[in-house]
């Protein structure tokens, strides 16, 4: 069996191509796709815990921490102790983070439109449904 028959390899290649495409579209803001997703979720949800943010984005806690560090350094997010649980930390979008999110949102919407134009709205809609419902095993 060749790699073109391996579901995992085909998905990984497609994921890298699409991530590269979106990263290129977001490049003027200095954000990568995962960073944009973090800021967008914070923009929707307000303050959330590191664990909740990691869970919502399907990332482990360590990977989430690595993704948050540059955003904190750039002052796009603020990380503070949770007011209800001293062992937990809350992540909040800052004013600077909101501004870069707004700029990135325009570029992201353009990327969405370009992706849909290249692949067709029916295919893209079906792809989202398929990937959302995809199971890794029985």
C-alpha positions as CSV (number, residue, x, y, z in Angstrom):
1,X,0.0,0.0,0.0
2,X,1.4,3.4,-1.0
3,X,1.2,6.5,1.1
4,X,-1.6,7.8,-1.1
5,X,-3.7,5.1,0.3
6,X,-3.0,5.9,4.0
7,X,-5.8,8.0,5.4
8,X,-3.5,9.6,8.0
9,X,-0.9,10.7,5.4
10,X,-3.5,12.1,3.0
11,X,-5.1,14.1,5.8
12,X,-1.7,15.4,7.1
13,X,-0.7,16.5,3.6
14,X,-4.0,18.3,3.1
15,X,-3.8,19.9,6.5
16,X,-0.3,21.2,5.9
17,X,-1.3,22.6,2.5
18,X,-4.3,24.3,3.9
19,X,-2.5,25.6,6.9
20,X,0.3,27.0,4.7
21,X,-2.4,28.7,2.5
22,X,-4.1,30.3,5.6
23,X,-0.7,31.2,7.2
24,X,0.2,33.0,4.0
25,X,-3.0,35.0,3.9
26,X,-2.6,35.9,7.6
27,X,1.1,36.8,7.2
28,X,0.6,40.6,7.1
29,X,-0.6,40.5,10.7
30,X,2.3,38.3,11.9
31,X,-0.2,35.6,13.1
32,X,-0.2,32.0,12.2
33,X,-3.4,30.0,11.8
34,X,-3.3,28.5,15.3
35,X,-2.7,31.9,16.9
36,X,-5.6,33.4,15.0
37,X,-7.8,30.5,16.2
38,X,-6.8,31.2,19.8
39,X,-7.5,35.0,19.5
40,X,-10.8,34.3,17.6
41,X,-12.0,32.0,20.4
42,X,-11.0,34.5,23.1
43,X,-12.9,37.2,21.1
44,X,-16.0,35.0,21.1
45,X,-15.7,33.6,24.7
46,X,-14.0,36.3,26.7
47,X,-11.7,34.9,29.5
48,X,-11.2,31.2,29.5
49,X,-8.9,28.8,31.3
50,X,-5.8,27.4,29.7
51,X,-7.4,23.9,29.9
52,X,-10.7,25.0,28.4
53,X,-8.9,26.8,25.6
54,X,-6.8,23.7,24.9
55,X,-9.8,21.5,24.9
56,X,-11.8,23.8,22.6
57,X,-8.9,23.8,20.0
58,X,-8.1,20.1,20.4
59,X,-4.6,20.8,21.7
60,X,-2.8,19.4,24.7
61,X,-2.0,21.7,27.5
62,X,1.8,21.9,26.7
63,X,1.1,22.8,23.1
64,X,-1.4,25.4,24.2
65,X,1.3,26.9,26.5
66,X,3.8,27.1,23.6
67,X,1.2,28.8,21.4
68,X,0.2,31.3,24.2
69,X,3.8,32.5,25.0
70,X,4.3,34.6,21.8
71,X,0.8,36.0,22.1
72,X,1.5,37.0,25.7
73,X,4.9,38.5,24.7
74,X,3.2,40.5,22.0
75,X,0.6,41.6,24.6
76,X,-2.2,40.2,22.5
77,X,-3.4,38.1,25.5
78,X,-3.1,38.5,29.3
79,X,-2.8,35.5,31.5
80,X,-3.9,35.9,35.1
81,X,-4.7,33.6,38.0
82,X,-8.3,32.5,38.0
83,X,-10.4,34.4,40.5
84,X,-12.2,31.1,41.5
85,X,-9.3,28.5,41.4
86,X,-5.8,29.5,42.3
87,X,-4.4,26.5,40.5
88,X,-5.9,27.6,37.2
89,X,-5.1,30.6,34.9
90,X,-7.4,32.7,32.8
91,X,-6.6,34.0,29.4
92,X,-8.1,37.3,28.2
93,X,-7.8,39.1,24.9
94,X,-6.2,42.5,25.3
95,X,-7.0,45.7,23.4
96,X,-3.9,45.1,21.1
97,X,-5.1,41.5,20.7
98,X,-8.5,42.7,19.6
99,X,-7.0,45.1,17.1
100,X,-4.8,42.4,15.5
101,X,-7.8,40.0,15.6
102,X,-9.9,42.5,13.7
103,X,-7.2,42.9,11.0
104,X,-6.6,39.2,10.8
105,X,-10.4,38.6,10.6
106,X,-10.6,40.5,7.4
107,X,-7.7,38.5,5.9
108,X,-9.2,35.2,7.2
109,X,-12.5,36.0,5.5
110,X,-10.7,36.6,2.3
111,X,-8.9,33.3,2.7
112,X,-12.2,31.5,3.3
113,X,-13.7,33.0,0.2
114,X,-10.6,32.2,-1.9
115,X,-10.6,28.6,-0.6
116,X,-14.3,28.2,-1.4
117,X,-13.8,29.7,-4.9
118,X,-10.9,27.3,-5.6
119,X,-12.8,24.2,-4.4
120,X,-16.5,25.0,-4.8
121,X,-19.0,25.8,-2.0
122,X,-20.6,22.4,-2.2
123,X,-17.3,20.6,-1.8
124,X,-16.1,22.9,1.0
125,X,-19.4,22.6,2.9
126,X,-19.3,18.8,2.6
127,X,-15.7,18.8,3.7
128,X,-16.4,20.7,6.9
129,X,-19.3,18.3,7.7
130,X,-17.2,15.2,6.9
131,X,-14.2,16.3,8.9
132,X,-16.4,17.4,11.9
133,X,-18.0,14.0,12.0
134,X,-14.9,11.9,11.2
135,X,-14.1,9.2,13.7
136,X,-10.6,7.8,14.2
137,X,-11.9,4.3,15.0
138,X,-14.8,2.1,16.0
